Amino acid sequence: MSSVHYNLDYLQQVFQGNDAMVHRILDSFEAQVPGYFDEMESRWRNGDWQNIHPIAHKAKSSISMLGMKPLLEDVLHIERTSRNGLNEGDIGDLIKTARASLGLALEALRVDRAKRSEKLAQRGHDRPRRGHFSTGLRRA
């Protein structure tokens, strides 16, 4: 299967097939990154758009690790615009667009993870085996 929302090849390479670690990273991503977008949006609404770049910077590394290229492009633009203090007019729209992309990516991850868990349960496995590139999650 393929997905335009994420690509886990980098994580699988870094963790050398340790699916448990990949899934911990995914859990952490789901728990933290939506909050970054909440904070960016809050700063935008409060007119503090010039201080959005530190939050975008935090989100950038997590998004990059999960191969979310379209979302990464938006976050990079948000970071640059906020840091440089120029043309702030499109930051609000970019945050909305990026949040929508994040939502799609998170939903795709959840669906794929649920399918993987279901397949493992049917086979009698509690969790993925260490040393295999078997997350069963789609890639871009």
Phi and psi in radians as a Rosetta constraint file:
Dihedral C 1 N 2 CA 2 C 2 CIRCULARHARMONIC -2.214 0.35
Dihedral N 2 CA 2 C 2 N 3 CIRCULARHARMONIC 2.712 0.35
Dihedral C 2 N 3 CA 3 C 3 CIRCULARHARMONIC -2.482 0.35
Dihedral N 3 CA 3 C 3 N 4 CIRCULARHARMONIC 2.457 0.35
Dihedral C 3 N 4 CA 4 C 4 CIRCULARHARMONIC -1.544 0.35
Dihedral N 4 CA 4 C 4 N 5 CIRCULARHARMONIC -0.026 0.35
Dihedral C 4 N 5 CA 5 C 5 CIRCULARHARMONIC -1.581 0.35
Dihedral N 5 CA 5 C 5 N 6 CIRCULARHARMONIC -0.500 0.35
Dihedral C 5 N 6 CA 6 C 6 CIRCULARHARMONIC -2.776 0.35
Dihedral N 6 CA 6 C 6 N 7 CIRCULARHARMONIC 2.904 0.35
Dihedral C 6 N 7 CA 7 C 7 CIRCULARHARMONIC -2.607 0.35
Dihedral N 7 CA 7 C 7 N 8 CIRCULARHARMONIC 2.033 0.35
Dihedral C 7 N 8 CA 8 C 8 CIRCULARHARMONIC -1.664 0.35
Dihedral N 8 CA 8 C 8 N 9 CIRCULARHARMONIC 0.184 0.35
Dihedral C 8 N 9 CA 9 C 9 CIRCULARHARMONIC -0.983 0.35
Dihedral N 9 CA 9 C 9 N 10 CIRCULARHARMONIC -0.749 0.35
Dihedral C 9 N 10 CA 10 C 10 CIRCULARHARMONIC -1.070 0.35
Dihedral N 10 CA 10 C 10 N 11 CIRCULARHARMONIC -0.844 0.35
Dihedral C 10 N 11 CA 11 C 11 CIRCULARHARMONIC -1.079 0.35
Dihedral N 11 CA 11 C 11 N 12 CIRCULARHARMONIC -0.720 0.35
Dihedral C 11 N 12 CA 12 C 12 CIRCULARHARMONIC -1.126 0.35
Dihedral N 12 CA 12 C 12 N 13 CIRCULARHARMONIC -0.621 0.35
Dihedral C 12 N 13 CA 13 C 13 CIRCULARHARMONIC -1.225 0.35
Dihedral N 13 CA 13 C 13 N 14 CIRCULARHARMONIC -0.812 0.35
Dihedral C 13 N 14 CA 14 C 14 CIRCULARHARMONIC -1.070 0.35
Dihedral N 14 CA 14 C 14 N 15 CIRCULARHARMONIC -0.758 0.35
Dihedral C 14 N 15 CA 15 C 15 CIRCULARHARMONIC -1.652 0.35
Dihedral N 15 CA 15 C 15 N 16 CIRCULARHARMONIC 0.187 0.35
Dihedral C 15 N 16 CA 16 C 16 CIRCULARHARMONIC 0.806 0.35
Dihedral N 16 CA 16 C 16 N 17 CIRCULARHARMONIC 0.815 0.35
Dihedral C 16 N 17 CA 17 C 17 CIRCULARHARMONIC 1.450 0.35
Dihedral N 17 CA 17 C 17 N 18 CIRCULARHARMONIC 0.092 0.35
Dihedral C 17 N 18 CA 18 C 18 CIRCULARHARMONIC -1.361 0.35
Dihedral N 18 CA 18 C 18 N 19 CIRCULARHARMONIC 1.584 0.35
Dihedral C 18 N 19 CA 19 C 19 CIRCULARHARMONIC -1.067 0.35
Dihedral N 19 CA 19 C 19 N 20 CIRCULARHARMONIC -0.581 0.35
Dihedral C 19 N 20 CA 20 C 20 CIRCULARHARMONIC -1.065 0.35
Dihedral N 20 CA 20 C 20 N 21 CIRCULARHARMONIC -0.729 0.35
Dihedral C 20 N 21 CA 21 C 21 CIRCULARHARMONIC -1.192 0.35
Dihedral N 21 CA 21 C 21 N 22 CIRCULARHARMONIC -0.708 0.35
Dihedral C 21 N 22 CA 22 C 22 CIRCULARHARMONIC -1.034 0.35
Dihedral N 22 CA 22 C 22 N 23 CIRCULARHARMONIC -0.771 0.35
Dihedral C 22 N 23 CA 23 C 23 CIRCULARHARMONIC -1.191 0.35
Dihedral N 23 CA 23 C 23 N 24 CIRCULARHARMONIC -0.568 0.35
Dihedral C 23 N 24 CA 24 C 24 CIRCULARHARMONIC -1.136 0.35
Dihedral N 24 CA 24 C 24 N 25 CIRCULARHARMONIC -0.704 0.35
Dihedral C 24 N 25 CA 25 C 25 CIRCULARHARMONIC -1.107 0.35
Dihedral N 25 CA 25 C 25 N 26 CIRCULARHARMONIC -0.743 0.35
Dihedral C 25 N 26 CA 26 C 26 CIRCULARHARMONIC -1.110 0.35
Dihedral N 26 CA 26 C 26 N 27 CIRCULARHARMONIC -0.710 0.35
Dihedral C 26 N 27 CA 27 C 27 CIRCULARHARMONIC -1.067 0.35
Dihedral N 27 CA 27 C 27 N 28 CIRCULARHARMONIC -0.788 0.35
Dihedral C 27 N 28 CA 28 C 28 CIRCULARHARMONIC -1.097 0.35
Dihedral N 28 CA 28 C 28 N 29 CIRCULARHARMONIC -0.734 0.35
Dihedral C 28 N 29 CA 29 C 29 CIRCULARHARMONIC -1.033 0.35
Dihedral N 29 CA 29 C 29 N 30 CIRCULARHARMONIC -0.855 0.35
Dihedral C 29 N 30 CA 30 C 30 CIRCULARHARMONIC -1.076 0.35
Dihedral N 30 CA 30 C 30 N 31 CIRCULARHARMONIC -0.569 0.35
Dihedral C 30 N 31 CA 31 C 31 CIRCULARHARMONIC -1.383 0.35
Dihedral N 31 CA 31 C 31 N 32 CIRCULARHARMONIC -0.594 0.35
Dihedral C 31 N 32 CA 32 C 32 CIRCULARHARMONIC -1.748 0.35
Dihedral N 32 CA 32 C 32 N 33 CIRCULARHARMONIC -0.801 0.35
Dihedral C 32 N 33 CA 33 C 33 CIRCULARHARMONIC -1.129 0.35
Dihedral N 33 CA 33 C 33 N 34 CIRCULARHARMONIC -0.694 0.35
Dihedral C 33 N 34 CA 34 C 34 CIRCULARHARMONIC -1.004 0.35
Dihedral N 34 CA 34 C 34 N 35 CIRCULARHARMONIC -0.584 0.35
Dihedral C 34 N 35 CA 35 C 35 CIRCULARHARMONIC -1.131 0.35
Dihedral N 35 CA 35 C 35 N 36 CIRCULARHARMONIC -0.588 0.35
Dihedral C 35 N 36 CA 36 C 36 CIRCULARHARMONIC -1.077 0.35
Dihedral N 36 CA 36 C 36 N 37 CIRCULARHARMONIC -0.709 0.35
Dihedral C 36 N 37 CA 37 C 37 CIRCULARHARMONIC -1.229 0.35
Dihedral N 37 CA 37 C 37 N 38 CIRCULARHARMONIC -0.604 0.35
Dihedral C 37 N 38 CA 38 C 38 CIRCULARHARMONIC -1.048 0.35
Dihedral N 38 CA 38 C 38 N 39 CIRCULARHARMONIC -0.775 0.35
Dihedral C 38 N 39 CA 39 C 39 CIRCULARHARMONIC -1.182 0.35
Dihedral N 39 CA 39 C 39 N 40 CIRCULARHARMONIC -0.731 0.35
Dihedral C 39 N 40 CA 40 C 40 CIRCULARHARMONIC -1.075 0.35
Dihedral N 40 CA 40 C 40 N 41 CIRCULARHARMONIC -0.776 0.35
Dihedral C 40 N 41 CA 41 C 41 CIRCULARHARMONIC -1.120 0.35
Dihedral N 41 CA 41 C 41 N 42 CIRCULARHARMONIC -0.699 0.35
Dihedral C 41 N 42 CA 42 C 42 CIRCULARHARMONIC -1.096 0.35
Dihedral N 42 CA 42 C 42 N 43 CIRCULARHARMONIC -0.787 0.35
Dihedral C 42 N 43 CA 43 C 43 CIRCULARHARMONIC -1.106 0.35
Dihedral N 43 CA 43 C 43 N 44 CIRCULARHARMONIC -0.669 0.35
Dihedral C 43 N 44 CA 44 C 44 CIRCULARHARMONIC -1.087 0.35
Dihedral N 44 CA 44 C 44 N 45 CIRCULARHARMONIC -0.857 0.35
Dihedral C 44 N 45 CA 45 C 45 CIRCULARHARMONIC -1.067 0.35
Dihedral N 45 CA 45 C 45 N 46 CIRCULARHARMONIC -0.571 0.35
Dihedral C 45 N 46 CA 46 C 46 CIRCULARHARMONIC -1.506 0.35
Dihedral N 46 CA 46 C 46 N 47 CIRCULARHARMONIC 0.110 0.35
Dihedral C 46 N 47 CA 47 C 47 CIRCULARHARMONIC 1.308 0.35
Dihedral N 47 CA 47 C 47 N 48 CIRCULARHARMONIC 0.257 0.35
Dihedral C 47 N 48 CA 48 C 48 CIRCULARHARMONIC -1.752 0.35
Dihedral N 48 CA 48 C 48 N 49 CIRCULARHARMONIC 0.736 0.35
Dihedral C 48 N 49 CA 49 C 49 CIRCULARHARMONIC -1.131 0.35
Dihedral N 49 CA 49 C 49 N 50 CIRCULARHARMONIC -0.415 0.35
Dihedral C 49 N 50 CA 50 C 50 CIRCULARHARMONIC -1.288 0.35
Dihedral N 50 CA 50 C 50 N 51 CIRCULARHARMONIC -0.170 0.35
Dihedral C 50 N 51 CA 51 C 51 CIRCULARHARMONIC -1.954 0.35
Dihedral N 51 CA 51 C 51 N 52 CIRCULARHARMONIC 0.414 0.35
Dihedral C 51 N 52 CA 52 C 52 CIRCULARHARMONIC -1.457 0.35
Dihedral N 52 CA 52 C 52 N 53 CIRCULARHARMONIC -0.490 0.35
Dihedral C 52 N 53 CA 53 C 53 CIRCULARHARMONIC -1.012 0.35
Dihedral N 53 CA 53 C 53 N 54 CIRCULARHARMONIC -0.614 0.35
Dihedral C 53 N 54 CA 54 C 54 CIRCULARHARMONIC -1.127 0.35
Dihedral N 54 CA 54 C 54 N 55 CIRCULARHARMONIC -0.605 0.35
Dihedral C 54 N 55 CA 55 C 55 CIRCULARHARMONIC -1.248 0.35
Dihedral N 55 CA 55 C 55 N 56 CIRCULARHARMONIC -0.759 0.35
Dihedral C 55 N 56 CA 56 C 56 CIRCULARHARMONIC -1.060 0.35
Dihedral N 56 CA 56 C 56 N 57 CIRCULARHARMONIC -0.651 0.35
Dihedral C 56 N 57 CA 57 C 57 CIRCULARHARMONIC -1.097 0.35
Dihedral N 57 CA 57 C 57 N 58 CIRCULARHARMONIC -0.746 0.35
Dihedral C 57 N 58 CA 58 C 58 CIRCULARHARMONIC -1.079 0.35
Dihedral N 58 CA 58 C 58 N 59 CIRCULARHARMONIC -0.788 0.35
Dihedral C 58 N 59 CA 59 C 59 CIRCULARHARMONIC -1.135 0.35
Dihedral N 59 CA 59 C 59 N 60 CIRCULARHARMONIC -0.607 0.35
Dihedral C 59 N 60 CA 60 C 60 CIRCULARHARMONIC -0.970 0.35
Dihedral N 60 CA 60 C 60 N 61 CIRCULARHARMONIC -0.809 0.35
Dihedral C 60 N 61 CA 61 C 61 CIRCULARHARMONIC -1.179 0.35
Dihedral N 61 CA 61 C 61 N 62 CIRCULARHARMONIC -0.704 0.35
Dihedral C 61 N 62 CA 62 C 62 CIRCULARHARMONIC -1.137 0.35
Dihedral N 62 CA 62 C 62 N 63 CIRCULARHARMONIC -0.754 0.35
Dihedral C 62 N 63 CA 63 C 63 CIRCULARHARMONIC -1.122 0.35
Dihedral N 63 CA 63 C 63 N 64 CIRCULARHARMONIC -0.700 0.35
Dihedral C 63 N 64 CA 64 C 64 CIRCULARHARMONIC -1.115 0.35
Dihedral N 64 CA 64 C 64 N 65 CIRCULARHARMONIC -0.745 0.35
Dihedral C 64 N 65 CA 65 C 65 CIRCULARHARMONIC -1.049 0.35
Dihedral N 65 CA 65 C 65 N 66 CIRCULARHARMONIC -0.523 0.35
Dihedral C 65 N 66 CA 66 C 66 CIRCULARHARMONIC -1.660 0.35
Dihedral N 66 CA 66 C 66 N 67 CIRCULARHARMONIC 0.188 0.35
Dihedral C 66 N 67 CA 67 C 67 CIRCULARHARMONIC 1.080 0.35
Dihedral N 67 CA 67 C 67 N 68 CIRCULARHARMONIC 0.618 0.35
Dihedral C 67 N 68 CA 68 C 68 CIRCULARHARMONIC -1.628 0.35
Dihedral N 68 CA 68 C 68 N 69 CIRCULARHARMONIC 1.288 0.35
Dihedral C 68 N 69 CA 69 C 69 CIRCULARHARMONIC -1.056 0.35
Dihedral N 69 CA 69 C 69 N 70 CIRCULARHARMONIC -0.853 0.35
Dihedral C 69 N 70 CA 70 C 70 CIRCULARHARMONIC -1.073 0.35
Dihedral N 70 CA 70 C 70 N 71 CIRCULARHARMONIC -0.719 0.35
Dihedral C 70 N 71 CA 71 C 71 CIRCULARHARMONIC -1.139 0.35
Dihedral N 71 CA 71 C 71 N 72 CIRCULARHARMONIC -0.707 0.35
Dihedral C 71 N 72 CA 72 C 72 CIRCULARHARMONIC -1.042 0.35
Dihedral N 72 CA 72 C 72 N 73 CIRCULARHARMONIC -0.740 0.35
Dihedral C 72 N 73 CA 73 C 73 CIRCULARHARMONIC -1.009 0.35
Dihedral N 73 CA 73 C 73 N 74 CIRCULARHARMONIC -0.789 0.35
Dihedral C 73 N 74 CA 74 C 74 CIRCULARHARMONIC -1.109 0.35
Dihedral N 74 CA 74 C 74 N 75 CIRCULARHARMONIC -0.765 0.35
Dihedral C 74 N 75 CA 75 C 75 CIRCULARHARMONIC -1.161 0.35
Dihedral N 75 CA 75 C 75 N 76 CIRCULARHARMONIC -0.675 0.35
Dihedral C 75 N 76 CA 76 C 76 CIRCULARHARMONIC -1.080 0.35
Dihedral N 76 CA 76 C 76 N 77 CIRCULARHARMONIC -0.727 0.35
Dihedral C 76 N 77 CA 77 C 77 CIRCULARHARMONIC -1.141 0.35
Dihedral N 77 CA 77 C 77 N 78 CIRCULARHARMONIC -0.743 0.35
Dihedral C 77 N 78 CA 78 C 78 CIRCULARHARMONIC -1.046 0.35
Dihedral N 78 CA 78 C 78 N 79 CIRCULARHARMONIC -0.805 0.35
Dihedral C 78 N 79 CA 79 C 79 CIRCULARHARMONIC -1.065 0.35
Dihedral N 79 CA 79 C 79 N 80 CIRCULARHARMONIC -0.858 0.35
Dihedral C 79 N 80 CA 80 C 80 CIRCULARHARMONIC -1.085 0.35
Dihedral N 80 CA 80 C 80 N 81 CIRCULARHARMONIC -0.780 0.35
Dihedral C 80 N 81 CA 81 C 81 CIRCULARHARMONIC -1.113 0.35
Dihedral N 81 CA 81 C 81 N 82 CIRCULARHARMONIC -0.768 0.35
Dihedral C 81 N 82 CA 82 C 82 CIRCULARHARMONIC -1.153 0.35
Dihedral N 82 CA 82 C 82 N 83 CIRCULARHARMONIC -0.763 0.35
Dihedral C 82 N 83 CA 83 C 83 CIRCULARHARMONIC -1.142 0.35
Dihedral N 83 CA 83 C 83 N 84 CIRCULARHARMONIC -0.728 0.35
Dihedral C 83 N 84 CA 84 C 84 CIRCULARHARMONIC -1.416 0.35
Dihedral N 84 CA 84 C 84 N 85 CIRCULARHARMONIC -0.292 0.35
Dihedral C 84 N 85 CA 85 C 85 CIRCULARHARMONIC 1.213 0.35
Dihedral N 85 CA 85 C 85 N 86 CIRCULARHARMONIC 0.442 0.35
Dihedral C 85 N 86 CA 86 C 86 CIRCULARHARMONIC -2.048 0.35
Dihedral N 86 CA 86 C 86 N 87 CIRCULARHARMONIC 2.526 0.35
Dihedral C 86 N 87 CA 87 C 87 CIRCULARHARMONIC 0.883 0.35
Dihedral N 87 CA 87 C 87 N 88 CIRCULARHARMONIC 0.955 0.35
Dihedral C 87 N 88 CA 88 C 88 CIRCULARHARMONIC -1.214 0.35
Dihedral N 88 CA 88 C 88 N 89 CIRCULARHARMONIC -0.187 0.35
Dihedral C 88 N 89 CA 89 C 89 CIRCULARHARMONIC -0.955 0.35
Dihedral N 89 CA 89 C 89 N 90 CIRCULARHARMONIC -0.567 0.35
Dihedral C 89 N 90 CA 90 C 90 CIRCULARHARMONIC -1.668 0.35
Dihedral N 90 CA 90 C 90 N 91 CIRCULARHARMONIC -0.022 0.35
Dihedral C 90 N 91 CA 91 C 91 CIRCULARHARMONIC -1.070 0.35
Dihedral N 91 CA 91 C 91 N 92 CIRCULARHARMONIC -0.781 0.35
Dihedral C 91 N 92 CA 92 C 92 CIRCULARHARMONIC -1.021 0.35
Dihedral N 92 CA 92 C 92 N 93 CIRCULARHARMONIC -0.782 0.35
Dihedral C 92 N 93 CA 93 C 93 CIRCULARHARMONIC -1.150 0.35
Dihedral N 93 CA 93 C 93 N 94 CIRCULARHARMONIC -0.691 0.35
Dihedral C 93 N 94 CA 94 C 94 CIRCULARHARMONIC -1.129 0.35
Dihedral N 94 CA 94 C 94 N 95 CIRCULARHARMONIC -0.679 0.35
Dihedral C 94 N 95 CA 95 C 95 CIRCULARHARMONIC -1.090 0.35
Dihedral N 95 CA 95 C 95 N 96 CIRCULARHARMONIC -0.752 0.35
Dihedral C 95 N 96 CA 96 C 96 CIRCULARHARMONIC -1.096 0.35
Dihedral N 96 CA 96 C 96 N 97 CIRCULARHARMONIC -0.788 0.35
Dihedral C 96 N 97 CA 97 C 97 CIRCULARHARMONIC -1.097 0.35
Dihedral N 97 CA 97 C 97 N 98 CIRCULARHARMONIC -0.788 0.35
Dihedral C 97 N 98 CA 98 C 98 CIRCULARHARMONIC -1.124 0.35
Dihedral N 98 CA 98 C 98 N 99 CIRCULARHARMONIC -0.709 0.35
Dihedral C 98 N 99 CA 99 C 99 CIRCULARHARMONIC -1.083 0.35
Dihedral N 99 CA 99 C 99 N 100 CIRCULARHARMONIC -0.696 0.35
Dihedral C 99 N 100 CA 100 C 100 CIRCULARHARMONIC -1.125 0.35
Dihedral N 100 CA 100 C 100 N 101 CIRCULARHARMONIC -0.740 0.35
Dihedral C 100 N 101 CA 101 C 101 CIRCULARHARMONIC -1.098 0.35
Dihedral N 101 CA 101 C 101 N 102 CIRCULARHARMONIC -0.722 0.35
Dihedral C 101 N 102 CA 102 C 102 CIRCULARHARMONIC -1.065 0.35
Dihedral N 102 CA 102 C 102 N 103 CIRCULARHARMONIC -0.777 0.35
Dihedral C 102 N 103 CA 103 C 103 CIRCULARHARMONIC -1.029 0.35
Dihedral N 103 CA 103 C 103 N 104 CIRCULARHARMONIC -0.758 0.35
Dihedral C 103 N 104 CA 104 C 104 CIRCULARHARMONIC -1.111 0.35
Dihedral N 104 CA 104 C 104 N 105 CIRCULARHARMONIC -0.751 0.35
Dihedral C 104 N 105 CA 105 C 105 CIRCULARHARMONIC -1.140 0.35
Dihedral N 105 CA 105 C 105 N 106 CIRCULARHARMONIC -0.756 0.35
Dihedral C 105 N 106 CA 106 C 106 CIRCULARHARMONIC -1.109 0.35
Dihedral N 106 CA 106 C 106 N 107 CIRCULARHARMONIC -0.709 0.35
Dihedral C 106 N 107 CA 107 C 107 CIRCULARHARMONIC -1.129 0.35
Dihedral N 107 CA 107 C 107 N 108 CIRCULARHARMONIC -0.756 0.35
Dihedral C 107 N 108 CA 108 C 108 CIRCULARHARMONIC -1.072 0.35
Dihedral N 108 CA 108 C 108 N 109 CIRCULARHARMONIC -0.740 0.35
Dihedral C 108 N 109 CA 109 C 109 CIRCULARHARMONIC -1.087 0.35
Dihedral N 109 CA 109 C 109 N 110 CIRCULARHARMONIC -0.782 0.35
Dihedral C 109 N 110 CA 110 C 110 CIRCULARHARMONIC -1.087 0.35
Dihedral N 110 CA 110 C 110 N 111 CIRCULARHARMONIC -0.779 0.35
Dihedral C 110 N 111 CA 111 C 111 CIRCULARHARMONIC -1.088 0.35
Dihedral N 111 CA 111 C 111 N 112 CIRCULARHARMONIC -0.815 0.35
Dihedral C 111 N 112 CA 112 C 112 CIRCULARHARMONIC -1.154 0.35
Dihedral N 112 CA 112 C 112 N 113 CIRCULARHARMONIC -0.676 0.35
Dihedral C 112 N 113 CA 113 C 113 CIRCULARHARMONIC -1.175 0.35
Dihedral N 113 CA 113 C 113 N 114 CIRCULARHARMONIC -0.678 0.35
Dihedral C 113 N 114 CA 114 C 114 CIRCULARHARMONIC -1.135 0.35
Dihedral N 114 CA 114 C 114 N 115 CIRCULARHARMONIC -0.742 0.35
Dihedral C 114 N 115 CA 115 C 115 CIRCULARHARMONIC -1.085 0.35
Dihedral N 115 CA 115 C 115 N 116 CIRCULARHARMONIC -0.732 0.35
Dihedral C 115 N 116 CA 116 C 116 CIRCULARHARMONIC -1.113 0.35
Dihedral N 116 CA 116 C 116 N 117 CIRCULARHARMONIC -0.761 0.35
Dihedral C 116 N 117 CA 117 C 117 CIRCULARHARMONIC -1.097 0.35
Dihedral N 117 CA 117 C 117 N 118 CIRCULARHARMONIC -0.703 0.35
Dihedral C 117 N 118 CA 118 C 118 CIRCULARHARMONIC -1.110 0.35
Dihedral N 118 CA 118 C 118 N 119 CIRCULARHARMONIC -0.764 0.35
Dihedral C 118 N 119 CA 119 C 119 CIRCULARHARMONIC -1.100 0.35
Dihedral N 119 CA 119 C 119 N 120 CIRCULARHARMONIC -0.737 0.35
Dihedral C 119 N 120 CA 120 C 120 CIRCULARHARMONIC -1.122 0.35
Dihedral N 120 CA 120 C 120 N 121 CIRCULARHARMONIC -0.705 0.35
Dihedral C 120 N 121 CA 121 C 121 CIRCULARHARMONIC -1.110 0.35
Dihedral N 121 CA 121 C 121 N 122 CIRCULARHARMONIC -0.683 0.35
Dihedral C 121 N 122 CA 122 C 122 CIRCULARHARMONIC -1.148 0.35
Dihedral N 122 CA 122 C 122 N 123 CIRCULARHARMONIC -0.539 0.35
Dihedral C 122 N 123 CA 123 C 123 CIRCULARHARMONIC -1.508 0.35
Dihedral N 123 CA 123 C 123 N 124 CIRCULARHARMONIC -0.139 0.35
Dihedral C 123 N 124 CA 124 C 124 CIRCULARHARMONIC 1.561 0.35
Dihedral N 124 CA 124 C 124 N 125 CIRCULARHARMONIC 0.242 0.35
Dihedral C 124 N 125 CA 125 C 125 CIRCULARHARMONIC -1.696 0.35
Dihedral N 125 CA 125 C 125 N 126 CIRCULARHARMONIC 2.383 0.35
Dihedral C 125 N 126 CA 126 C 126 CIRCULARHARMONIC -1.376 0.35
Dihedral N 126 CA 126 C 126 N 127 CIRCULARHARMONIC -0.620 0.35
Dihedral C 126 N 127 CA 127 C 127 CIRCULARHARMONIC -2.680 0.35
Dihedral N 127 CA 127 C 127 N 128 CIRCULARHARMONIC 2.913 0.35
Dihedral C 127 N 128 CA 128 C 128 CIRCULARHARMONIC -1.072 0.35
Dihedral N 128 CA 128 C 128 N 129 CIRCULARHARMONIC 2.595 0.35
Dihedral C 128 N 129 CA 129 C 129 CIRCULARHARMONIC -1.435 0.35
Dihedral N 129 CA 129 C 129 N 130 CIRCULARHARMONIC 2.528 0.35
Dihedral C 129 N 130 CA 130 C 130 CIRCULARHARMONIC -1.238 0.35
Dihedral N 130 CA 130 C 130 N 131 CIRCULARHARMONIC 2.487 0.35
Dihedral C 130 N 131 CA 131 C 131 CIRCULARHARMONIC 1.602 0.35
Dihedral N 131 CA 131 C 131 N 132 CIRCULARHARMONIC 0.142 0.35
Dihedral C 131 N 132 CA 132 C 132 CIRCULARHARMONIC -2.193 0.35
Dihedral N 132 CA 132 C 132 N 133 CIRCULARHARMONIC 2.471 0.35
Dihedral C 132 N 133 CA 133 C 133 CIRCULARHARMONIC -1.487 0.35
Dihedral N 133 CA 133 C 133 N 134 CIRCULARHARMONIC 1.163 0.35
Dihedral C 133 N 134 CA 134 C 134 CIRCULARHARMONIC -2.137 0.35
Dihedral N 134 CA 134 C 134 N 135 CIRCULARHARMONIC 0.603 0.35
Dihedral C 134 N 135 CA 135 C 135 CIRCULARHARMONIC -1.100 0.35
Dihedral N 135 CA 135 C 135 N 136 CIRCULARHARMONIC -0.404 0.35
Dihedral C 135 N 136 CA 136 C 136 CIRCULARHARMONIC 1.208 0.35
Dihedral N 136 CA 136 C 136 N 137 CIRCULARHARMONIC 0.191 0.35
Dihedral C 136 N 137 CA 137 C 137 CIRCULARHARMONIC -1.606 0.35
Dihedral N 137 CA 137 C 137 N 138 CIRCULARHARMONIC 2.499 0.35
Dihedral C 137 N 138 CA 138 C 138 CIRCULARHARMONIC -1.228 0.35
Dihedral N 138 CA 138 C 138 N 139 CIRCULARHARMONIC 2.763 0.35
Dihedral C 138 N 139 CA 139 C 139 CIRCULARHARMONIC -2.155 0.35
Dihedral N 139 CA 139 C 139 N 140 CIRCULARHARMONIC 2.733 0.35
